[in-house]
Amino acid sequence: MTEYGIPIISPDWMVLLKYLAGRGKDEMDLMWLLREPGLVDRNRVLEIIEGLMGPAAFWAKQDMRSVFLEADFLDEKDRS
């Protein structure tokens, strides 16, 4: 994706990069990205993992689903 000739990373790929970086700031950014309504296509994130890892993607996808649940939990907690 480009904007004015400048390459821009999609939110789906940004989720993966933040997840892999794993620093405190990246984890906070990751939770923010996942909690923004309509910003990240979670199924697409899982498809990207599958495309990168093939059959070995099972555990990585399970771990990412756990991250999704954590973001949903935090979102629900904030609404209460």
mmJSON file of the N, C-alpha and C atoms, coordinates in Angstrom:
{"data_MODEL":{"atom_site":{
"group_PDB":["ATOM","ATOM","ATOM","ATOM","ATOM","ATOM","ATOM","ATOM","ATOM","ATOM","ATOM","ATOM","ATOM","ATOM","ATOM","ATOM","ATOM","ATOM","ATOM","ATOM","ATOM","ATOM","ATOM","ATOM","ATOM","ATOM","ATOM","ATOM","ATOM","ATOM","ATOM","ATOM","ATOM","ATOM","ATOM","ATOM","ATOM","ATOM","ATOM","ATOM","ATOM","ATOM","ATOM","ATOM","ATOM","ATOM","ATOM","ATOM","ATOM","ATOM","ATOM","ATOM","ATOM","ATOM","ATOM","ATOM","ATOM","ATOM","ATOM","ATOM","ATOM","ATOM","ATOM","ATOM","ATOM","ATOM","ATOM","ATOM","ATOM","ATOM","ATOM","ATOM","ATOM","ATOM","ATOM","ATOM","ATOM","ATOM","ATOM","ATOM","ATOM","ATOM","ATOM","ATOM","ATOM","ATOM","ATOM","ATOM","ATOM","ATOM","ATOM","ATOM","ATOM","ATOM","ATOM","ATOM","ATOM","ATOM","ATOM","ATOM","ATOM","ATOM","ATOM","ATOM","ATOM","ATOM","ATOM","ATOM","ATOM","ATOM","ATOM","ATOM","ATOM","ATOM","ATOM","ATOM","ATOM","ATOM","ATOM","ATOM","ATOM","ATOM","ATOM","ATOM","ATOM","ATOM","ATOM","ATOM","ATOM","ATOM","ATOM","ATOM","ATOM","ATOM","ATOM","ATOM","ATOM","ATOM","ATOM","ATOM","ATOM","ATOM","ATOM","ATOM","ATOM","ATOM","ATOM","ATOM","ATOM","ATOM","ATOM","ATOM","ATOM","ATOM","ATOM","ATOM","ATOM","ATOM","ATOM","ATOM","ATOM","ATOM","ATOM","ATOM","ATOM","ATOM","ATOM","ATOM","ATOM","ATOM","ATOM","ATOM","ATOM","ATOM","ATOM","ATOM","ATOM","ATOM","ATOM","ATOM","ATOM","ATOM","ATOM","ATOM","ATOM","ATOM","ATOM","ATOM","ATOM","ATOM","ATOM","ATOM","ATOM","ATOM","ATOM","ATOM","ATOM","ATOM","ATOM","ATOM","ATOM","ATOM","ATOM","ATOM","ATOM","ATOM","ATOM","ATOM","ATOM","ATOM","ATOM","ATOM","ATOM","ATOM","ATOM","ATOM","ATOM","ATOM","ATOM","ATOM","ATOM","ATOM","ATOM","ATOM","ATOM","ATOM","ATOM","ATOM","ATOM","ATOM","ATOM","ATOM","ATOM","ATOM","ATOM","ATOM","ATOM","ATOM","ATOM","ATOM"],
"id":[1,2,3,4,5,6,7,8,9,10,11,12,13,14,15,16,17,18,19,20,21,22,23,24,25,26,27,28,29,30,31,32,33,34,35,36,37,38,39,40,41,42,43,44,45,46,47,48,49,50,51,52,53,54,55,56,57,58,59,60,61,62,63,64,65,66,67,68,69,70,71,72,73,74,75,76,77,78,79,80,81,82,83,84,85,86,87,88,89,90,91,92,93,94,95,96,97,98,99,100,101,102,103,104,105,106,107,108,109,110,111,112,113,114,115,116,117,118,119,120,121,122,123,124,125,126,127,128,129,130,131,132,133,134,135,136,137,138,139,140,141,142,143,144,145,146,147,148,149,150,151,152,153,154,155,156,157,158,159,160,161,162,163,164,165,166,167,168,169,170,171,172,173,174,175,176,177,178,179,180,181,182,183,184,185,186,187,188,189,190,191,192,193,194,195,196,197,198,199,200,201,202,203,204,205,206,207,208,209,210,211,212,213,214,215,216,217,218,219,220,221,222,223,224,225,226,227,228,229,230,231,232,233,234,235,236,237,238,239,240],
"type_symbol":["N","C","C","N","C","C","N","C","C","N","C","C","N","C","C","N","C","C","N","C","C","N","C","C","N","C","C","N","C","C","N","C","C","N","C","C","N","C","C","N","C","C","N","C","C","N","C","C","N","C","C","N","C","C","N","C","C","N","C","C","N","C","C","N","C","C","N","C","C","N","C","C","N","C","C","N","C","C","N","C","C","N","C","C","N","C","C","N","C","C","N","C","C","N","C","C","N","C","C","N","C","C","N","C","C","N","C","C","N","C","C","N","C","C","N","C","C","N","C","C","N","C","C","N","C","C","N","C","C","N","C","C","N","C","C","N","C","C","N","C","C","N","C","C","N","C","C","N","C","C","N","C","C","N","C","C","N","C","C","N","C","C","N","C","C","N","C","C","N","C","C","N","C","C","N","C","C","N","C","C","N","C","C","N","C","C","N","C","C","N","C","C","N","C","C","N","C","C","N","C","C","N","C","C","N","C","C","N","C","C","N","C","C","N","C","C","N","C","C","N","C","C","N","C","C","N","C","C","N","C","C","N","C","C","N","C","C","N","C","C"],
"label_atom_id":["N","CA","C","N","CA","C","N","CA","C","N","CA","C","N","CA","C","N","CA","C","N","CA","C","N","CA","C","N","CA","C","N","CA","C","N","CA","C","N","CA","C","N","CA","C","N","CA","C","N","CA","C","N","CA","C","N","CA","C","N","CA","C","N","CA","C","N","CA","C","N","CA","C","N","CA","C","N","CA","C","N","CA","C","N","CA","C","N","CA","C","N","CA","C","N","CA","C","N","CA","C","N","CA","C","N","CA","C","N","CA","C","N","CA","C","N","CA","C","N","CA","C","N","CA","C","N","CA","C","N","CA","C","N","CA","C","N","CA","C","N","CA","C","N","CA","C","N","CA","C","N","CA","C","N","CA","C","N","CA","C","N","CA","C","N","CA","C","N","CA","C","N","CA","C","N","CA","C","N","CA","C","N","CA","C","N","CA","C","N","CA","C","N","CA","C","N","CA","C","N","CA","C","N","CA","C","N","CA","C","N","CA","C","N","CA","C","N","CA","C","N","CA","C","N","CA","C","N","CA","C","N","CA","C","N","CA","C","N","CA","C","N","CA","C","N","CA","C","N","CA","C","N","CA","C","N","CA","C","N","CA","C","N","CA","C","N","CA","C","N","CA","C","N","CA","C","N","CA","C"],
"label_alt_id":[null,null,null,null,null,null,null,null,null,null,null,null,null,null,null,null,null,null,null,null,null,null,null,null,null,null,null,null,null,null,null,null,null,null,null,null,null,null,null,null,null,null,null,null,null,null,null,null,null,null,null,null,null,null,null,null,null,null,null,null,null,null,null,null,null,null,null,null,null,null,null,null,null,null,null,null,null,null,null,null,null,null,null,null,null,null,null,null,null,null,null,null,null,null,null,null,null,null,null,null,null,null,null,null,null,null,null,null,null,null,null,null,null,null,null,null,null,null,null,null,null,null,null,null,null,null,null,null,null,null,null,null,null,null,null,null,null,null,null,null,null,null,null,null,null,null,null,null,null,null,null,null,null,null,null,null,null,null,null,null,null,null,null,null,null,null,null,null,null,null,null,null,null,null,null,null,null,null,null,null,null,null,null,null,null,null,null,null,null,null,null,null,null,null,null,null,null,null,null,null,null,null,null,null,null,null,null,null,null,null,null,null,null,null,null,null,null,null,null,null,null,null,null,null,null,null,null,null,null,null,null,null,null,null,null,null,null,null,null,null],
"label_comp_id":["MET","MET","MET","THR","THR","THR","GLU","GLU","GLU","TYR","TYR","TYR","GLY","GLY","GLY","ILE","ILE","ILE","PRO","PRO","PRO","ILE","ILE","ILE","ILE","ILE","ILE","SER","SER","SER","PRO","PRO","PRO","ASP","ASP","ASP","TRP","TRP","TRP","MET","MET","MET","VAL","VAL","VAL","LEU","LEU","LEU","LEU","LEU","LEU","LYS","LYS","LYS","TYR","TYR","TYR","LEU","LEU","LEU","ALA","ALA","ALA","GLY","GLY","GLY","ARG","ARG","ARG","GLY","GLY","GLY","LYS","LYS","LYS","ASP","ASP","ASP","GLU","GLU","GLU","MET","MET","MET","ASP","ASP","ASP","LEU","LEU","LEU","MET","MET","MET","TRP","TRP","TRP","LEU","LEU","LEU","LEU","LEU","LEU","ARG","ARG","ARG","GLU","GLU","GLU","PRO","PRO","PRO","GLY","GLY","GLY","LEU","LEU","LEU","VAL","VAL","VAL","ASP","ASP","ASP","ARG","ARG","ARG","ASN","ASN","ASN","ARG","ARG","ARG","VAL","VAL","VAL","LEU","LEU","LEU","GLU","GLU","GLU","ILE","ILE","ILE","ILE","ILE","ILE","GLU","GLU","GLU","GLY","GLY","GLY","LEU","LEU","LEU","MET","MET","MET","GLY","GLY","GLY","PRO","PRO","PRO","ALA","ALA","ALA","ALA","ALA","ALA","PHE","PHE","PHE","TRP","TRP","TRP","ALA","ALA","ALA","LYS","LYS","LYS","GLN","GLN","GLN","ASP","ASP","ASP","MET","MET","MET","ARG","ARG","ARG","SER","SER","SER","VAL","VAL","VAL","PHE","PHE","PHE","LEU","LEU","LEU","GLU","GLU","GLU","ALA","ALA","ALA","ASP","ASP","ASP","PHE","PHE","PHE","LEU","LEU","LEU","ASP","ASP","ASP","GLU","GLU","GLU","LYS","LYS","LYS","ASP","ASP","ASP","ARG","ARG","ARG","SER","SER","SER"],
"label_asym_id":["A","A","A","A","A","A","A","A","A","A","A","A","A","A","A","A","A","A","A","A","A","A","A","A","A","A","A","A","A","A","A","A","A","A","A","A","A","A","A","A","A","A","A","A","A","A","A","A","A","A","A","A","A","A","A","A","A","A","A","A","A","A","A","A","A","A","A","A","A","A","A","A","A","A","A","A","A","A","A","A","A","A","A","A","A","A","A","A","A","A","A","A","A","A","A","A","A","A","A","A","A","A","A","A","A","A","A","A","A","A","A","A","A","A","A","A","A","A","A","A","A","A","A","A","A","A","A","A","A","A","A","A","A","A","A","A","A","A","A","A","A","A","A","A","A","A","A","A","A","A","A","A","A","A","A","A","A","A","A","A","A","A","A","A","A","A","A","A","A","A","A","A","A","A","A","A","A","A","A","A","A","A","A","A","A","A","A","A","A","A","A","A","A","A","A","A","A","A","A","A","A","A","A","A","A","A","A","A","A","A","A","A","A","A","A","A","A","A","A","A","A","A","A","A","A","A","A","A","A","A","A","A","A","A","A","A","A","A","A","A"],
"label_entity_id":["1","1","1","1","1","1","1","1","1","1","1","1","1","1","1","1","1","1","1","1","1","1","1","1","1","1","1","1","1","1","1","1","1","1","1","1","1","1","1","1","1","1","1","1","1","1","1","1","1","1","1","1","1","1","1","1","1","1","1","1","1","1","1","1","1","1","1","1","1","1","1","1","1","1","1","1","1","1","1","1","1","1","1","1","1","1","1","1","1","1","1","1","1","1","1","1","1","1","1","1","1","1","1","1","1","1","1","1","1","1","1","1","1","1","1","1","1","1","1","1","1","1","1","1","1","1","1","1","1","1","1","1","1","1","1","1","1","1","1","1","1","1","1","1","1","1","1","1","1","1","1","1","1","1","1","1","1","1","1","1","1","1","1","1","1","1","1","1","1","1","1","1","1","1","1","1","1","1","1","1","1","1","1","1","1","1","1","1","1","1","1","1","1","1","1","1","1","1","1","1","1","1","1","1","1","1","1","1","1","1","1","1","1","1","1","1","1","1","1","1","1","1","1","1","1","1","1","1","1","1","1","1","1","1","1","1","1","1","1","1"],
"label_seq_id":[1,1,1,2,2,2,3,3,3,4,4,4,5,5,5,6,6,6,7,7,7,8,8,8,9,9,9,10,10,10,11,11,11,12,12,12,13,13,13,14,14,14,15,15,15,16,16,16,17,17,17,18,18,18,19,19,19,20,20,20,21,21,21,22,22,22,23,23,23,24,24,24,25,25,25,26,26,26,27,27,27,28,28,28,29,29,29,30,30,30,31,31,31,32,32,32,33,33,33,34,34,34,35,35,35,36,36,36,37,37,37,38,38,38,39,39,39,40,40,40,41,41,41,42,42,42,43,43,43,44,44,44,45,45,45,46,46,46,47,47,47,48,48,48,49,49,49,50,50,50,51,51,51,52,52,52,53,53,53,54,54,54,55,55,55,56,56,56,57,57,57,58,58,58,59,59,59,60,60,60,61,61,61,62,62,62,63,63,63,64,64,64,65,65,65,66,66,66,67,67,67,68,68,68,69,69,69,70,70,70,71,71,71,72,72,72,73,73,73,74,74,74,75,75,75,76,76,76,77,77,77,78,78,78,79,79,79,80,80,80],
"pdbx_PDB_ins_code":[null,null,null,null,null,null,null,null,null,null,null,null,null,null,null,null,null,null,null,null,null,null,null,null,null,null,null,null,null,null,null,null,null,null,null,null,null,null,null,null,null,null,null,null,null,null,null,null,null,null,null,null,null,null,null,null,null,null,null,null,null,null,null,null,null,null,null,null,null,null,null,null,null,null,null,null,null,null,null,null,null,null,null,null,null,null,null,null,null,null,null,null,null,null,null,null,null,null,null,null,null,null,null,null,null,null,null,null,null,null,null,null,null,null,null,null,null,null,null,null,null,null,null,null,null,null,null,null,null,null,null,null,null,null,null,null,null,null,null,null,null,null,null,null,null,null,null,null,null,null,null,null,null,null,null,null,null,null,null,null,null,null,null,null,null,null,null,null,null,null,null,null,null,null,null,null,null,null,null,null,null,null,null,null,null,null,null,null,null,null,null,null,null,null,null,null,null,null,null,null,null,null,null,null,null,null,null,null,null,null,null,null,null,null,null,null,null,null,null,null,null,null,null,null,null,null,null,null,null,null,null,null,null,null,null,null,null,null,null,null],
"Cartn_x":[0.849,0.0,0.906,0.587,1.386,0.49,1.023,0.358,1.367,1.064,1.968,3.35,3.382,4.641,5.437,4.867,5.546,4.927,5.726,5.161,4.603,3.425,2.768,2.412,2.704,2.395,0.932,0.275,-1.123,-1.199,-2.333,-2.492,-2.327,-2.718,-2.585,-1.111,-0.284,1.161,1.774,1.278,1.807,1.576,0.425,0.152,1.235,1.573,2.604,3.966,4.321,5.619,5.693,4.621,4.594,4.653,3.943,3.947,5.354,6.007,7.347,8.385,8.241,9.205,9.135,7.917,7.715,8.199,8.629,9.034,7.784,7.956,6.819,5.992,6.637,5.931,5.213,5.845,5.224,3.99,4.051,2.888,1.728,2.031,0.986,0.397,1.255,0.788,-0.068,0.36,-0.366,-1.781,-1.896,-3.221,-4.073,-3.46,-4.209,-4.722,-3.85,-4.246,-5.418,-5.345,-6.377,-7.689,-7.637,-8.854,-9.558,-8.926,-9.557,-10.587,-11.863,-12.911,-12.643,-12.672,-12.548,-11.17,-10.163,-8.83,-8.077,-8.114,-7.339,-8.282,-7.948,-8.672,-7.954,-8.493,-7.834,-7.688,-8.676,-8.558,-7.406,-7.22,-6.103,-4.767,-4.681,-3.45,-3.124,-4.138,-3.924,-3.55,-4.135,-3.777,-2.325,-1.878,-0.487,0.455,0.136,0.958,1.012,-0.148,-0.213,0.628,0.546,1.311,2.812,3.215,4.642,5.195,4.393,4.9,4.384,3.359,2.805,2.279,2.516,1.994,2.509,3.641,4.207,3.515,2.496,1.846,0.877,0.56,-0.479,-0.276,0.893,1.123,1.222,1.797,1.871,0.469,-0.41,-1.791,-2.532,-2.286,-2.909,-2.456,-1.169,-0.648,-1.251,-1.404,-2.002,-3.467,-4.171,-5.559,-5.617,-4.619,-4.544,-4.353,-3.566,-3.365,-4.69,-5.425,-6.733,-7.658,-7.662,-8.512,-8.108,-6.81,-6.331,-6.815,-6.738,-7.214,-8.716,-9.472,-10.922,-11.24,-10.479,-10.676,-10.419,-9.319,-9.012,-10.074,-10.559,-11.604,-12.877,-13.263,-14.467,-14.286,-13.103,-12.806,-12.919,-12.424,-12.499,-13.929,-14.784,-16.184,-17.01,-16.539,-17.295,-17.148],
"Cartn_y":[-1.157,0.0,1.235,2.226,3.451,4.665,5.674,6.965,8.003,8.659,9.663,9.072,7.802,7.156,6.658,6.77,6.329,5.0,3.943,2.666,2.767,2.209,2.222,0.791,0.402,-0.946,-0.998,-2.119,-2.27,-2.532,-2.218,-2.512,-4.003,-4.869,-6.311,-6.71,-6.187,-6.455,-5.763,-4.579,-3.868,-4.699,-5.364,-6.244,-7.315,-7.922,-8.968,-8.417,-7.268,-6.686,-6.3,-5.727,-5.361,-6.61,-7.637,-8.894,-9.489,-9.519,-10.105,-9.285,-7.965,-7.12,-7.373,-7.468,-7.889,-6.965,-5.767,-4.83,-4.265,-3.653,-3.095,-2.138,-1.203,-0.227,-0.931,-1.937,-2.675,-3.431,-3.991,-4.699,-3.73,-2.54,-1.526,-1.12,-0.915,-0.569,-1.685,-2.93,-4.09,-4.129,-3.929,-3.925,-2.783,-1.624,-0.494,-0.831,-1.36,-1.708,-2.684,-3.706,-4.734,-4.252,-3.203,-2.706,-1.614,-1.118,-0.103,-0.773,-0.377,-1.028,-0.934,-2.087,-2.143,-1.871,-1.697,-1.36,-2.596,-3.659,-4.856,-5.99,-6.641,-7.837,-9.033,-9.528,-10.603,-11.873,-12.166,-13.335,-13.167,-11.955,-11.684,-11.874,-11.447,-11.648,-13.142,-13.96,-15.407,-15.979,-15.445,-15.879,-15.543,-14.378,-13.983,-14.942,-15.261,-16.211,-17.546,-18.01,-19.282,-19.213,-18.093,-17.936,-17.918,-17.354,-17.277,-18.604,-19.314,-20.49,-21.817,-21.786,-23.028,-23.931,-25.23,-26.182,-25.948,-25.29,-25.028,-23.869,-23.299,-22.102,-22.387,-23.632,-23.949,-23.244,-23.396,-22.822,-21.306,-20.766,-19.309,-18.72,-19.393,-18.917,-19.037,-20.119,-20.269,-19.155,-18.834,-17.768,-16.42,-16.173,-14.917,-14.845,-15.965,-15.971,-15.603,-16.019,-15.642,-14.135,-13.549,-12.097,-11.4,-11.936,-11.373,-11.403,-12.541,-12.66,-11.663,-11.471,-10.496,-9.09,-8.733,-7.416,-7.282,-8.334,-8.308,-8.183,-8.899,-8.817,-7.397,-6.802,-5.423,-4.447,-4.651,-3.779,-3.891,-5.111,-5.345,-4.777,-4.965,-4.442,-2.92,-2.265,-0.801,-0.3,-1.088,-0.678,-0.861,-1.737,-2.025,-0.91],
"Cartn_z":[0.0,0.0,0.0,-0.805,-0.798,-0.708,-0.151,-0.049,-0.519,-1.612,-2.168,-2.465,-2.888,-3.222,-2.026,-0.834,0.381,0.812,0.942,1.383,2.803,2.989,4.299,4.659,5.879,6.341,6.783,6.516,6.919,8.421,9.044,10.469,10.783,9.836,10.064,10.194,9.311,9.389,10.601,10.958,12.129,13.398,13.473,14.612,14.714,13.596,13.617,14.018,13.49,13.837,15.31,15.828,17.248,18.131,17.722,18.463,18.5,17.364,17.29,18.044,18.05,18.753,20.257,20.792,22.168,23.273,22.935,23.987,24.657,25.82,26.554,25.716,25.053,24.212,23.063,22.488,21.389,21.861,23.054,23.591,23.826,24.324,24.503,23.151,22.164,20.819,20.233,20.453,19.951,20.527,21.82,22.457,21.912,21.693,21.139,19.738,18.902,17.531,17.525,18.369,18.384,18.989,19.785,20.434,19.629,18.593,17.75,16.833,16.941,16.146,14.638,13.987,12.532,11.957,12.794,12.293,11.788,12.565,12.244,11.845,10.756,10.332,10.949,12.037,12.786,11.951,11.134,10.261,9.282,8.795,7.88,8.593,9.847,10.627,10.692,10.97,11.038,9.669,8.608,7.249,6.923,7.347,7.104,7.826,9.074,9.831,9.094,8.641,7.898,6.633,5.926,4.698,4.934,6.047,6.36,6.884,7.666,8.374,7.842,7.014,6.48,7.582,7.467,8.45,9.87,10.01,11.34,12.049,11.453,11.993,13.127,13.39,14.368,15.706,16.312,17.64,17.597,16.54,16.411,16.296,15.551,15.42,16.751,17.487,18.799,19.742,19.704,20.555,20.167,18.871,18.428,18.853,18.814,19.296,20.78,21.552,22.969,23.117,22.241,22.247,21.916,20.942,20.607,21.826,22.538,23.727,24.81,24.976,25.963,25.615,24.338,23.901,24.139,23.848,24.078,25.56,26.394,27.837,28.336,27.908,28.331,27.864,26.652,26.127,26.956,27.27,28.086,29.488,30.052,31.395,31.419,30.395,30.334,30.206,29.563,29.387,30.653,31.562,32.798,33.807],
"occupancy":[1.0,1.0,1.0,1.0,1.0,1.0,1.0,1.0,1.0,1.0,1.0,1.0,1.0,1.0,1.0,1.0,1.0,1.0,1.0,1.0,1.0,1.0,1.0,1.0,1.0,1.0,1.0,1.0,1.0,1.0,1.0,1.0,1.0,1.0,1.0,1.0,1.0,1.0,1.0,1.0,1.0,1.0,1.0,1.0,1.0,1.0,1.0,1.0,1.0,1.0,1.0,1.0,1.0,1.0,1.0,1.0,1.0,1.0,1.0,1.0,1.0,1.0,1.0,1.0,1.0,1.0,1.0,1.0,1.0,1.0,1.0,1.0,1.0,1.0,1.0,1.0,1.0,1.0,1.0,1.0,1.0,1.0,1.0,1.0,1.0,1.0,1.0,1.0,1.0,1.0,1.0,1.0,1.0,1.0,1.0,1.0,1.0,1.0,1.0,1.0,1.0,1.0,1.0,1.0,1.0,1.0,1.0,1.0,1.0,1.0,1.0,1.0,1.0,1.0,1.0,1.0,1.0,1.0,1.0,1.0,1.0,1.0,1.0,1.0,1.0,1.0,1.0,1.0,1.0,1.0,1.0,1.0,1.0,1.0,1.0,1.0,1.0,1.0,1.0,1.0,1.0,1.0,1.0,1.0,1.0,1.0,1.0,1.0,1.0,1.0,1.0,1.0,1.0,1.0,1.0,1.0,1.0,1.0,1.0,1.0,1.0,1.0,1.0,1.0,1.0,1.0,1.0,1.0,1.0,1.0,1.0,1.0,1.0,1.0,1.0,1.0,1.0,1.0,1.0,1.0,1.0,1.0,1.0,1.0,1.0,1.0,1.0,1.0,1.0,1.0,1.0,1.0,1.0,1.0,1.0,1.0,1.0,1.0,1.0,1.0,1.0,1.0,1.0,1.0,1.0,1.0,1.0,1.0,1.0,1.0,1.0,1.0,1.0,1.0,1.0,1.0,1.0,1.0,1.0,1.0,1.0,1.0,1.0,1.0,1.0,1.0,1.0,1.0,1.0,1.0,1.0,1.0,1.0,1.0,1.0,1.0,1.0,1.0,1.0,1.0],
"B_iso_or_equiv":[0.0,0.0,0.0,0.0,0.0,0.0,0.0,0.0,0.0,0.0,0.0,0.0,0.0,0.0,0.0,0.0,0.0,0.0,0.0,0.0,0.0,0.0,0.0,0.0,0.0,0.0,0.0,0.0,0.0,0.0,0.0,0.0,0.0,0.0,0.0,0.0,0.0,0.0,0.0,0.0,0.0,0.0,0.0,0.0,0.0,0.0,0.0,0.0,0.0,0.0,0.0,0.0,0.0,0.0,0.0,0.0,0.0,0.0,0.0,0.0,0.0,0.0,0.0,0.0,0.0,0.0,0.0,0.0,0.0,0.0,0.0,0.0,0.0,0.0,0.0,0.0,0.0,0.0,0.0,0.0,0.0,0.0,0.0,0.0,0.0,0.0,0.0,0.0,0.0,0.0,0.0,0.0,0.0,0.0,0.0,0.0,0.0,0.0,0.0,0.0,0.0,0.0,0.0,0.0,0.0,0.0,0.0,0.0,0.0,0.0,0.0,0.0,0.0,0.0,0.0,0.0,0.0,0.0,0.0,0.0,0.0,0.0,0.0,0.0,0.0,0.0,0.0,0.0,0.0,0.0,0.0,0.0,0.0,0.0,0.0,0.0,0.0,0.0,0.0,0.0,0.0,0.0,0.0,0.0,0.0,0.0,0.0,0.0,0.0,0.0,0.0,0.0,0.0,0.0,0.0,0.0,0.0,0.0,0.0,0.0,0.0,0.0,0.0,0.0,0.0,0.0,0.0,0.0,0.0,0.0,0.0,0.0,0.0,0.0,0.0,0.0,0.0,0.0,0.0,0.0,0.0,0.0,0.0,0.0,0.0,0.0,0.0,0.0,0.0,0.0,0.0,0.0,0.0,0.0,0.0,0.0,0.0,0.0,0.0,0.0,0.0,0.0,0.0,0.0,0.0,0.0,0.0,0.0,0.0,0.0,0.0,0.0,0.0,0.0,0.0,0.0,0.0,0.0,0.0,0.0,0.0,0.0,0.0,0.0,0.0,0.0,0.0,0.0,0.0,0.0,0.0,0.0,0.0,0.0,0.0,0.0,0.0,0.0,0.0,0.0],
"pdbx_formal_charge":[null,null,null,null,null,null,null,null,null,null,null,null,null,null,null,null,null,null,null,null,null,null,null,null,null,null,null,null,null,null,null,null,null,null,null,null,null,null,null,null,null,null,null,null,null,null,null,null,null,null,null,null,null,null,null,null,null,null,null,null,null,null,null,null,null,null,null,null,null,null,null,null,null,null,null,null,null,null,null,null,null,null,null,null,null,null,null,null,null,null,null,null,null,null,null,null,null,null,null,null,null,null,null,null,null,null,null,null,null,null,null,null,null,null,null,null,null,null,null,null,null,null,null,null,null,null,null,null,null,null,null,null,null,null,null,null,null,null,null,null,null,null,null,null,null,null,null,null,null,null,null,null,null,null,null,null,null,null,null,null,null,null,null,null,null,null,null,null,null,null,null,null,null,null,null,null,null,null,null,null,null,null,null,null,null,null,null,null,null,null,null,null,null,null,null,null,null,null,null,null,null,null,null,null,null,null,null,null,null,null,null,null,null,null,null,null,null,null,null,null,null,null,null,null,null,null,null,null,null,null,null,null,null,null,null,null,null,null,null,null],
"auth_seq_id":[1,1,1,2,2,2,3,3,3,4,4,4,5,5,5,6,6,6,7,7,7,8,8,8,9,9,9,10,10,10,11,11,11,12,12,12,13,13,13,14,14,14,15,15,15,16,16,16,17,17,17,18,18,18,19,19,19,20,20,20,21,21,21,22,22,22,23,23,23,24,24,24,25,25,25,26,26,26,27,27,27,28,28,28,29,29,29,30,30,30,31,31,31,32,32,32,33,33,33,34,34,34,35,35,35,36,36,36,37,37,37,38,38,38,39,39,39,40,40,40,41,41,41,42,42,42,43,43,43,44,44,44,45,45,45,46,46,46,47,47,47,48,48,48,49,49,49,50,50,50,51,51,51,52,52,52,53,53,53,54,54,54,55,55,55,56,56,56,57,57,57,58,58,58,59,59,59,60,60,60,61,61,61,62,62,62,63,63,63,64,64,64,65,65,65,66,66,66,67,67,67,68,68,68,69,69,69,70,70,70,71,71,71,72,72,72,73,73,73,74,74,74,75,75,75,76,76,76,77,77,77,78,78,78,79,79,79,80,80,80],
"auth_comp_id":["MET","MET","MET","THR","THR","THR","GLU","GLU","GLU","TYR","TYR","TYR","GLY","GLY","GLY","ILE","ILE","ILE","PRO","PRO","PRO","ILE","ILE","ILE","ILE","ILE","ILE","SER","SER","SER","PRO","PRO","PRO","ASP","ASP","ASP","TRP","TRP","TRP","MET","MET","MET","VAL","VAL","VAL","LEU","LEU","LEU","LEU","LEU","LEU","LYS","LYS","LYS","TYR","TYR","TYR","LEU","LEU","LEU","ALA","ALA","ALA","GLY","GLY","GLY","ARG","ARG","ARG","GLY","GLY","GLY","LYS","LYS","LYS","ASP","ASP","ASP","GLU","GLU","GLU","MET","MET","MET","ASP","ASP","ASP","LEU","LEU","LEU","MET","MET","MET","TRP","TRP","TRP","LEU","LEU","LEU","LEU","LEU","LEU","ARG","ARG","ARG","GLU","GLU","GLU","PRO","PRO","PRO","GLY","GLY","GLY","LEU","LEU","LEU","VAL","VAL","VAL","ASP","ASP","ASP","ARG","ARG","ARG","ASN","ASN","ASN","ARG","ARG","ARG","VAL","VAL","VAL","LEU","LEU","LEU","GLU","GLU","GLU","ILE","ILE","ILE","ILE","ILE","ILE","GLU","GLU","GLU","GLY","GLY","GLY","LEU","LEU","LEU","MET","MET","MET","GLY","GLY","GLY","PRO","PRO","PRO","ALA","ALA","ALA","ALA","ALA","ALA","PHE","PHE","PHE","TRP","TRP","TRP","ALA","ALA","ALA","LYS","LYS","LYS","GLN","GLN","GLN","ASP","ASP","ASP","MET","MET","MET","ARG","ARG","ARG","SER","SER","SER","VAL","VAL","VAL","PHE","PHE","PHE","LEU","LEU","LEU","GLU","GLU","GLU","ALA","ALA","ALA","ASP","ASP","ASP","PHE","PHE","PHE","LEU","LEU","LEU","ASP","ASP","ASP","GLU","GLU","GLU","LYS","LYS","LYS","ASP","ASP","ASP","ARG","ARG","ARG","SER","SER","SER"],
"auth_asym_id":["A","A","A","A","A","A","A","A","A","A","A","A","A","A","A","A","A","A","A","A","A","A","A","A","A","A","A","A","A","A","A","A","A","A","A","A","A","A","A","A","A","A","A","A","A","A","A","A","A","A","A","A","A","A","A","A","A","A","A","A","A","A","A","A","A","A","A","A","A","A","A","A","A","A","A","A","A","A","A","A","A","A","A","A","A","A","A","A","A","A","A","A","A","A","A","A","A","A","A","A","A","A","A","A","A","A","A","A","A","A","A","A","A","A","A","A","A","A","A","A","A","A","A","A","A","A","A","A","A","A","A","A","A","A","A","A","A","A","A","A","A","A","A","A","A","A","A","A","A","A","A","A","A","A","A","A","A","A","A","A","A","A","A","A","A","A","A","A","A","A","A","A","A","A","A","A","A","A","A","A","A","A","A","A","A","A","A","A","A","A","A","A","A","A","A","A","A","A","A","A","A","A","A","A","A","A","A","A","A","A","A","A","A","A","A","A","A","A","A","A","A","A","A","A","A","A","A","A","A","A","A","A","A","A","A","A","A","A","A","A"],
"auth_atom_id":["N","CA","C","N","CA","C","N","CA","C","N","CA","C","N","CA","C","N","CA","C","N","CA","C","N","CA","C","N","CA","C","N","CA","C","N","CA","C","N","CA","C","N","CA","C","N","CA","C","N","CA","C","N","CA","C","N","CA","C","N","CA","C","N","CA","C","N","CA","C","N","CA","C","N","CA","C","N","CA","C","N","CA","C","N","CA","C","N","CA","C","N","CA","C","N","CA","C","N","CA","C","N","CA","C","N","CA","C","N","CA","C","N","CA","C","N","CA","C","N","CA","C","N","CA","C","N","CA","C","N","CA","C","N","CA","C","N","CA","C","N","CA","C","N","CA","C","N","CA","C","N","CA","C","N","CA","C","N","CA","C","N","CA","C","N","CA","C","N","CA","C","N","CA","C","N","CA","C","N","CA","C","N","CA","C","N","CA","C","N","CA","C","N","CA","C","N","CA","C","N","CA","C","N","CA","C","N","CA","C","N","CA","C","N","CA","C","N","CA","C","N","CA","C","N","CA","C","N","CA","C","N","CA","C","N","CA","C","N","CA","C","N","CA","C","N","CA","C","N","CA","C","N","CA","C","N","CA","C","N","CA","C","N","CA","C","N","CA","C","N","CA","C","N","CA","C","N","CA","C"],
"pdbx_PDB_model_num":[1,1,1,1,1,1,1,1,1,1,1,1,1,1,1,1,1,1,1,1,1,1,1,1,1,1,1,1,1,1,1,1,1,1,1,1,1,1,1,1,1,1,1,1,1,1,1,1,1,1,1,1,1,1,1,1,1,1,1,1,1,1,1,1,1,1,1,1,1,1,1,1,1,1,1,1,1,1,1,1,1,1,1,1,1,1,1,1,1,1,1,1,1,1,1,1,1,1,1,1,1,1,1,1,1,1,1,1,1,1,1,1,1,1,1,1,1,1,1,1,1,1,1,1,1,1,1,1,1,1,1,1,1,1,1,1,1,1,1,1,1,1,1,1,1,1,1,1,1,1,1,1,1,1,1,1,1,1,1,1,1,1,1,1,1,1,1,1,1,1,1,1,1,1,1,1,1,1,1,1,1,1,1,1,1,1,1,1,1,1,1,1,1,1,1,1,1,1,1,1,1,1,1,1,1,1,1,1,1,1,1,1,1,1,1,1,1,1,1,1,1,1,1,1,1,1,1,1,1,1,1,1,1,1,1,1,1,1,1,1]
}}}
